[in-house]
Amino acid sequence: MNATYDVVVVGGGAAGLGAALTLARARRSVLVVDAGSPRNAPAGHVHNYLGREGTPPSELVAIGRAEVAAYGGEIVSGEVSAVARRDDDGFDVELGDDRSVVARRLLVATGLVDELPDVPGVAERWGNDVLHCPYCHGWEVRDQAIGVLATGPLAVHQAQLFRQWSANVTLLLNTAPTPEVDELAQLTARGIKIVEGEVAAVEVVDDHIAGIRLRSGALVECDAVVVQTRMTARAGVFESLGVKPTEMEMNGQVVATYIAADSNGATEVPGVWVAGNVADPRAQVIGAAAAGTNAAASINADLVADDARRAVAAVHGSS
């Protein structure tokens, strides 16, 4: 490891590796610090990624790492434990193993954590047949019996979306209120069944979902379960720099937190960019990779301007 890098990228998923590849090809010294806990680790395959459709997440990361390394980028496994601003406007970056490096610029691509509803069986089947995104998993559960478990304000919307992939969709209200009159009319018109009653558990038999058990004892049979998670940005270590999460609300409920940035990923904190799910909870893998590439170009342009200022200062200082 070097002592100083043009850019330290925190996070080694699609966004971080996409950025690192662009920066390394721009002949920037770049270090990727990867904690190895990607959001999509429970999933078997990556979808909607043009040219890589169906690739296992770990394989996509391995390919990306090899590409970054081929252009001179460095990757270390570990976590960033602390970050501090330097007098020269760079950053001291401390790693969890007591090593430290200096970065001229930072890219935060740490992703988010899906906080699952506290329903027995959900965590065990998460990423397999407990799902949240129809674009990520809808094709895999097409024409199956899908139960949409109301765990947030998007339940009706999720039921309507998954109806595109299956005619057998059931909305389980759980503790949610009865949908509005116009929502009920739309659900009924599209053949989406509605079940009232609090949910006790997602029942699993022989390594697959058998259905959703209500507290009444009734079992609503289904092959897949859709839930809404609370998506929380992984950015706590950067709050010391002023990089703080913003809450995303829907129907008066907080459904996610994210780090606000401009269209290039630049935050309000000078020298700090963000990309991927930490900045956009809705981004799929290909979108996260694209955001990383976009942020990298912005960072490089900023560094070029800084290089030019330093060059002028050096010339004037020596004359």
C-alpha positions as CSV (number, residue, x, y, z in Angstrom):
1,M,0.0,0.0,0.0
2,N,1.1,3.5,-0.7
3,A,0.9,6.3,1.8
4,T,-1.0,8.7,-0.4
5,Y,-3.7,8.2,-3.1
6,D,-5.5,10.5,-5.4
7,V,-8.7,8.8,-4.4
8,V,-9.7,6.3,-1.7
9,V,-12.9,4.5,-2.6
10,V,-14.7,3.1,0.4
11,G,-16.8,0.2,-0.7
12,G,-16.0,-2.6,-3.2
13,G,-19.4,-3.3,-4.8
14,A,-20.5,-2.3,-8.3
15,A,-20.4,1.5,-7.6
16,G,-17.0,1.4,-5.9
17,L,-15.4,-0.9,-8.5
18,G,-17.0,1.0,-11.4
19,A,-15.5,4.2,-10.0
20,A,-12.1,2.6,-9.3
21,L,-11.8,1.2,-12.8
22,T,-12.5,4.6,-14.4
23,L,-10.1,6.4,-12.1
24,A,-7.3,3.8,-12.6
25,R,-7.8,4.1,-16.4
26,A,-7.4,7.9,-15.9
27,R,-4.0,7.1,-14.4
28,R,-5.1,8.1,-10.9
29,S,-3.7,6.3,-7.9
30,V,-6.7,4.7,-6.3
31,L,-7.3,2.5,-3.3
32,V,-10.5,0.5,-2.8
33,V,-11.3,-0.5,0.8
34,D,-13.9,-3.3,0.8
35,A,-15.6,-4.6,3.9
36,G,-16.9,-7.5,1.9
37,S,-20.6,-7.2,2.9
38,P,-22.5,-6.3,-0.2
39,R,-26.3,-5.7,0.0
40,N,-27.0,-8.4,-2.7
41,A,-24.9,-11.1,-1.0
42,P,-28.0,-13.3,-0.2
43,A,-29.1,-13.2,-3.9
44,G,-28.1,-16.0,-6.3
45,H,-27.7,-13.9,-9.4
46,V,-27.5,-10.3,-10.6
47,H,-30.3,-9.3,-13.1
48,N,-30.9,-6.5,-15.6
49,Y,-27.1,-6.0,-16.0
50,L,-26.6,-5.8,-19.7
51,G,-23.9,-8.3,-20.7
52,R,-23.8,-9.9,-17.3
53,E,-27.4,-11.1,-16.9
54,G,-27.6,-13.9,-14.3
55,T,-24.1,-13.5,-13.0
56,P,-23.7,-14.5,-9.3
57,P,-22.9,-11.3,-7.3
58,S,-19.6,-12.7,-6.0
59,E,-18.4,-13.5,-9.6
60,L,-19.3,-10.0,-10.7
61,V,-17.2,-8.6,-7.9
62,A,-14.3,-10.9,-8.7
63,I,-14.4,-9.8,-12.3
64,G,-14.5,-6.1,-11.3
65,R,-11.6,-6.5,-8.9
66,A,-9.5,-8.1,-11.6
67,E,-10.2,-5.3,-14.0
68,V,-9.3,-2.6,-11.5
69,A,-6.1,-4.4,-10.6
70,A,-5.2,-4.8,-14.2
71,Y,-5.0,-1.0,-14.5
72,G,-3.0,-0.5,-11.3
73,G,-5.8,0.1,-8.8
74,E,-5.3,-1.4,-5.3
75,I,-7.9,-3.2,-3.3
76,V,-7.7,-4.1,0.3
77,S,-10.2,-6.0,2.5
78,G,-11.3,-4.2,5.6
79,E,-13.2,-1.3,7.0
80,V,-12.5,2.4,7.4
81,S,-12.6,3.1,11.1
82,A,-12.1,6.9,11.0
83,V,-11.7,9.8,8.6
84,A,-10.4,13.3,9.3
85,R,-9.8,16.4,7.2
86,R,-6.2,17.5,6.7
87,D,-4.9,21.0,6.5
88,D,-4.2,20.5,2.8
89,D,-7.9,19.7,2.3
90,G,-7.1,16.0,1.8
91,F,-8.2,13.3,4.2
92,D,-6.5,11.0,6.7
93,V,-8.2,7.6,6.4
94,E,-7.7,5.0,9.1
95,L,-8.3,1.4,8.4
96,G,-9.6,-1.1,10.9
97,D,-6.2,-2.9,11.2
98,D,-4.4,0.3,12.4
99,R,-3.1,1.2,9.0
100,S,-3.7,4.7,7.7
101,V,-3.4,6.4,4.3
102,V,-3.9,9.8,2.9
103,A,-6.5,10.6,0.2
104,R,-6.8,13.7,-1.9
105,R,-10.5,12.8,-2.5
106,L,-13.0,10.4,-1.1
107,L,-15.7,8.3,-2.8
108,V,-18.2,6.7,-0.4
109,A,-19.8,3.7,-2.0
110,T,-20.7,1.8,1.1
111,G,-24.2,0.9,0.1
112,L,-27.0,0.3,2.5
113,V,-28.5,-2.2,4.9
114,D,-31.9,-3.7,4.4
115,E,-33.6,-3.8,7.8
116,L,-36.0,-6.7,7.5
117,P,-39.5,-6.8,9.2
118,D,-39.5,-8.7,12.4
119,V,-41.5,-11.7,11.2
120,P,-40.2,-15.2,11.7
121,G,-39.0,-16.8,8.5
122,V,-38.3,-13.6,6.7
123,A,-34.6,-13.3,7.4
124,E,-34.1,-17.0,6.7
125,R,-35.4,-16.8,3.2
126,W,-34.3,-13.3,2.4
127,G,-32.9,-13.1,-1.2
128,N,-34.3,-16.5,-2.1
129,D,-38.1,-16.5,-2.0
130,V,-38.6,-13.5,0.3
131,L,-38.2,-10.6,-2.1
132,H,-38.7,-6.9,-2.4
133,C,-37.9,-5.8,-6.0
134,P,-39.9,-7.1,-8.9
135,Y,-37.3,-6.0,-11.4
136,C,-34.6,-8.0,-9.6
137,H,-36.7,-11.1,-8.9
138,G,-40.1,-10.8,-10.7
139,W,-39.1,-13.1,-13.6
140,E,-37.9,-15.8,-11.2
141,V,-41.3,-16.0,-9.5
142,R,-43.4,-15.5,-12.6
143,D,-46.8,-17.3,-12.6
144,Q,-46.2,-18.4,-9.0
145,A,-48.4,-17.7,-6.0
146,I,-47.0,-14.4,-4.5
147,G,-47.9,-13.1,-1.1
148,V,-47.3,-9.4,-0.5
149,L,-46.9,-8.9,3.2
150,A,-47.8,-5.3,4.2
151,T,-44.8,-4.1,6.2
152,G,-44.7,-0.5,5.0
153,P,-46.4,2.2,3.0
154,L,-45.6,0.6,-0.4
155,A,-47.5,-2.6,0.0
156,V,-50.4,-1.7,-2.4
157,H,-47.8,-0.5,-4.9
158,Q,-45.8,-3.7,-4.6
159,A,-48.9,-5.8,-5.1
160,Q,-49.8,-3.9,-8.2
161,L,-46.2,-4.2,-9.5
162,F,-45.9,-8.0,-8.9
163,R,-49.3,-8.5,-10.6
164,Q,-47.3,-7.8,-13.8
165,W,-45.5,-11.1,-13.3
166,S,-48.3,-13.3,-11.9
167,A,-52.0,-13.5,-11.9
168,N,-51.9,-15.1,-8.4
169,V,-51.1,-12.2,-6.0
170,T,-52.4,-11.8,-2.5
171,L,-52.0,-8.7,-0.4
172,L,-51.8,-9.6,3.3
173,L,-52.7,-6.5,5.3
174,N,-51.1,-7.7,8.5
175,T,-51.3,-4.6,10.8
176,A,-51.8,-2.1,7.9
177,P,-55.0,-0.2,7.5
178,T,-57.5,-1.2,4.8
179,P,-56.6,0.4,1.5
180,E,-58.5,3.5,0.3
181,V,-61.6,3.0,-1.8
182,D,-59.9,3.7,-5.1
183,E,-57.0,1.4,-4.2
184,L,-59.4,-1.4,-3.3
185,A,-61.2,-0.9,-6.6
186,Q,-57.9,-1.2,-8.5
187,L,-56.7,-4.2,-6.6
188,T,-60.1,-6.0,-7.1
189,A,-60.2,-5.1,-10.8
190,R,-56.8,-6.7,-11.3
191,G,-57.7,-9.9,-9.4
192,I,-55.4,-9.2,-6.4
193,K,-56.8,-10.9,-3.4
194,I,-56.8,-9.2,0.0
195,V,-56.4,-11.0,3.3
196,E,-57.0,-9.3,6.7
197,G,-55.4,-10.4,9.9
198,E,-52.0,-10.1,11.7
199,V,-49.2,-12.3,10.3
200,A,-47.5,-14.7,12.7
201,A,-44.7,-16.1,10.5
202,V,-43.5,-17.0,7.0
203,E,-43.7,-20.8,7.1
204,V,-40.9,-22.8,5.6
205,V,-41.0,-26.5,4.7
206,D,-38.2,-28.5,3.1
207,D,-36.2,-25.4,2.3
208,H,-39.0,-23.5,0.5
209,I,-41.9,-21.3,1.5
210,A,-45.2,-23.1,2.2
211,G,-47.1,-19.9,2.9
212,I,-47.8,-17.2,5.4
213,R,-49.3,-18.2,8.8
214,L,-51.8,-15.8,10.4
215,R,-52.1,-15.4,14.1
216,S,-55.6,-16.9,13.7
217,G,-53.9,-20.1,12.6
218,A,-54.9,-19.9,9.0
219,L,-52.2,-20.6,6.4
220,V,-52.3,-18.5,3.2
221,E,-50.4,-20.7,0.7
222,C,-47.8,-19.0,-1.5
223,D,-44.5,-19.7,-3.2
224,A,-42.9,-16.4,-2.7
225,V,-43.3,-13.5,-0.2
226,V,-42.8,-9.8,-0.9
227,V,-41.8,-7.4,1.9
228,Q,-40.7,-3.8,2.2
229,T,-37.4,-3.2,4.0
230,R,-36.2,-0.1,5.7
231,M,-33.1,0.9,3.7
232,T,-30.4,2.5,5.9
233,A,-27.3,4.1,4.4
234,R,-24.0,2.8,5.6
235,A,-22.2,6.1,6.3
236,G,-21.8,6.5,10.0
237,V,-18.0,6.8,10.0
238,F,-18.2,9.8,7.6
239,E,-20.5,11.9,9.8
240,S,-17.4,13.4,11.4
241,L,-16.8,15.2,8.1
242,G,-20.3,16.5,7.9
243,V,-21.6,13.7,5.6
244,K,-25.0,13.0,7.2
245,P,-27.9,11.0,5.9
246,T,-31.2,12.4,4.7
247,E,-34.5,10.6,5.4
248,M,-36.7,9.5,2.6
249,E,-40.4,9.5,3.5
250,M,-43.5,8.0,1.9
251,N,-46.9,8.4,3.3
252,G,-45.5,9.9,6.5
253,Q,-43.1,7.0,7.1
254,V,-39.4,6.9,6.8
255,V,-38.6,4.2,4.3
256,A,-34.9,4.9,3.7
257,T,-31.9,7.1,4.5
258,Y,-29.4,8.3,1.9
259,I,-26.5,10.8,1.4
260,A,-27.7,13.7,-0.7
261,A,-25.5,14.7,-3.7
262,D,-25.6,16.4,-7.0
263,S,-26.0,14.6,-10.3
264,N,-22.3,13.8,-10.4
265,G,-22.3,12.4,-6.8
266,A,-20.6,15.4,-5.2
267,T,-21.8,16.0,-1.7
268,E,-22.0,19.3,0.1
269,V,-18.7,18.4,1.8
270,P,-15.8,19.5,-0.4
271,G,-13.7,16.5,-1.6
272,V,-16.3,13.9,-0.8
273,W,-18.4,12.1,-3.5
274,V,-21.0,9.3,-3.1
275,A,-22.3,6.6,-5.5
276,G,-24.5,3.6,-5.5
277,N,-27.2,2.7,-3.0
278,V,-25.7,5.0,-0.3
279,A,-26.8,7.8,-2.5
280,D,-29.8,6.2,-4.2
281,P,-31.6,3.4,-2.4
282,R,-33.5,2.5,-5.5
283,A,-30.5,1.9,-7.7
284,Q,-30.0,-1.6,-9.2
285,V,-26.5,-3.0,-9.7
286,I,-26.1,-1.7,-13.2
287,G,-27.2,1.8,-12.1
288,A,-24.8,1.7,-9.2
289,A,-21.9,0.8,-11.5
290,A,-22.9,3.7,-13.8
291,A,-23.1,6.1,-10.9
292,G,-19.6,5.1,-9.8
293,T,-18.3,5.8,-13.3
294,N,-20.0,9.1,-13.4
295,A,-18.7,10.1,-10.0
296,A,-15.2,9.1,-11.0
297,A,-15.2,11.4,-14.0
298,S,-16.3,14.2,-11.8
299,I,-13.6,13.5,-9.2
300,N,-10.9,13.3,-11.9
301,A,-12.1,16.7,-13.3
302,D,-11.8,18.2,-9.9
303,L,-8.3,16.7,-9.4
304,V,-7.2,18.0,-12.8
305,A,-8.3,21.5,-11.8
306,D,-6.4,21.1,-8.5
307,D,-3.3,19.8,-10.4
308,A,-3.4,22.9,-12.6
309,R,-3.6,25.2,-9.6
310,R,-0.7,23.5,-8.0
311,A,1.3,23.7,-11.2
312,V,0.8,27.4,-11.5
313,A,1.7,27.9,-7.8
314,A,4.9,25.9,-8.3
315,V,5.9,27.9,-11.4
316,H,5.3,31.2,-9.7
317,G,6.9,30.1,-6.6
318,S,10.1,29.2,-8.4
319,S,10.4,32.3,-10.5
